[in-house]
Amino acid sequence: QVQIVESGGGLVQPGGSLRLSCAASGTIFTIYTMGWYRQAPGNERELVASITRGGSTNYADTVKGRFTISRDNANNTANVQMNSLKPEDTAVYYCYIVARNGLKYWGQGTQVTVSS
């Protein structure tokens, strides 16, 4: 069984920063990719950022230059530092992993609200 737990969401003013954390545990032999999706009300879930085991990163165009993803392979954790937040960043953020077995596992989501 695999557990994905996110933390770090909350309410922040425009221009502010938040750091989301993700921890994976359970029967995971190797995690290939870790990342974050987000979903705002009425919108489809979209990829925000991802990072491979080797450290290669990928970002949505809307967050490039503002978000930075990192990971700790030894501890199966990943973080995304979100700076210069905008109201349009408001969404539920979901951490995911792609494990050695090729399956994708999801966290329960954490709310990020950017509002004055």
QUIZI-V519898 format. One line per field, one symbol per residue. ss: DSSP state (H for helix, E for strand, - for the rest). psi: psi as a letter, one per 30 degrees, with the letter a starting at -180 (. if undefined). burial: 1 if it has 9 or more other ideal C-beta (glycine too) atoms within 8 Angstrom, else 0. Layout:
# QUIZI-V519898
ss = ???
psi = ???
burial = ???
This chain:
# QUIZI-V519898
ss = -EEEEEE--EEE-----EEEEEEEEE----EEEEEEEEE------EEEEEEE----EEE-------EEEEEE----EEEEEE----HHH-EEEEEEEEE----EEE---EEEEE--
psi = kkkkkllflakllkfalljklkkklaijekkeklakllklkfllkkkellklefgklkkkeffkfekkklljeeghlkljkjlhkleffklkkkklljlegflkkklfkkkkkjk.
burial = 01011111100101001111111100010011111111110000011111110000101100100010111000011111110010001111111111100000101011110100
